[in-house]
Structure formats: structure tokens, C-alpha cells
Amino acid sequence: KISFDLAEYTADVDGVGTLRLLDAIKTCGLINSVKFYQASTSELFGKVQEIPQKETTPFYPRSPYGAAKLYAYWIVVNFREAYNLFAVNGILFNHESPRRGANFVTRKISRSVAKIHLGQLDCFSLGNLDAKRDWGHARDYVEAMWLMLQTDEPEDFVIATGEVHSVREFVEKSFKHIGKTIVWEGKNENEVGRCKETGKIHVTVNHKYYRPTEVDFLQGDSTKARQKLNWKPRVTFDELVREMVDADVELMRNNPNA
């Protein structure tokens, strides 16, 4: 959502920023000694043209961020083909960990659930609860990045788990880990998540967190990476949720203002 509010900045950093780095490699005469990894994104697929999404799926970005990343993707391909630079795009689907920024929905959930567990917060707001994502652990995905750079020929790879979970499910599993059962009531913007055990409302929906053009469903097909890189994810969705909640409980216990 932030990229809609800062569209020009987003283009400058995520689009032209990539060009500046590639141009620096070329200008400094480092084409033959540098390997370049571009942090590409599943947001390229946006309004998905096929399910699941793989390397050959047509792109259809649905945000200034996605559009800027599309430029970055193609300028990497262009430099690779024009100058024989070892440059690759890792088209990574959502990868999370306890180090995820607080403005990302998974970390917002884990931080808020931790605060509720410790009595530091009563309720928090989210946007589209039914957005579905292919969530993996950053630890697994960084290994995939490294493997891409060890190949003899530079190629682009989709990195994903192939599993899809909704924001709603992430919320439910996070609360379940601290012993609370969330029951949903109402519809659309009036929907709330109530604790079955205490009757307290812990989750509300706020339309300001919706994107003007929503990306409803992302599911990656990492067959190419599994075959060519011998890569596969190790951390399950449930393990990821538990790790993030546990880390934030510890964080908020030591520093409530973190």
C-alpha cells in the first residue's frame, strides 16, 4: 500500500536504483568479476494470469512497487544479454522471519499478538483478511539466492513453497499459539475477530489498509529451482508462525516500546 502513496520514490529506488547499480558495474569495468543478484518479487504477477505462477507466467503488476520491480527485472535481463553480465532475478514469493519489518502484515500480526498476550494491547486493525499468499521462511529463501549465484549460467528462478494461506489464517494460527481462539463476526469492513475464551475483540478491519488495486492470490511454482538448484523449503508455515510470535513475545517482554 505504501508504494501508492510514494509512487515516484518507489520508481526511483526499486526501478532506477537497480539500473544505477548495473551501470556502476559496467562503468567500473567489473562485468567479468561481479555476480549480481536482483531481489525480484511475486508482486510482478499481481493480477495473476495463471495458477500457480512460474518463470514463464505473464507479468501483470498491480502497484507502483510491482511496476517498478518489473522495470528492474527487465533491465537485469537486458544487461545480462547485452554485456554477458552474470545477473539473475530471484522471483521470490513472500518470505518472512522475526526480522521482517513492522509494516509488513505478518510482522504486524505477530507483534500485535505478542502485545495482546502480554497485556500491552487490546486490539489491532488489518486490511484484506482474505488475501492469500505463498509464505515461506527467509532462511530458506536466502539459501536459494546463494544457490542461484553458484550456477555456471545465470538464470532467473521462482522461489516459493507452493502452499497458500490467507491473512485470516495467519491471524488464527498466531492467536492459537498463545492459547486464544479467534471467532469471526460481521462482514467486510464491519468484520471483527473476537476471542472465544474472553469475548474480547482483538482484530478489526480498516479500509485504509486496502490497496486501490488488490492482489488477491499468489501461489508459486518453484519446480525449476527444485530441479536445477536442488532447492526445497524446509520450514513449514506453522513453524514460521510460531517462531515469529515467540520472538515478538520475547521482544515485547524485554522492551514494550520496541
Protein Blocks (a to p, Z undefined) as FASTA:
>chain_A
ZZmmmmmlmmmmmmmmmmmmmmmmmmnopmmmcccdddddfklnmpafbdcddfklccdd
fbfklmmmmmmmmmmmmmmmmnopacddddddddddfkbcfkbmklmmmmmmmmmmnopa
fbdcdddfkbccddddfklmmmmmmmmmmpmbdcdddddehiacdfklmmmmmmmmnopa
cddedehjlpccddfknopafbdcdfklpcfbdcfbdcddfklmmmmnopacfbdfklmm
mmmmmmmmmmmmmmmmZZ
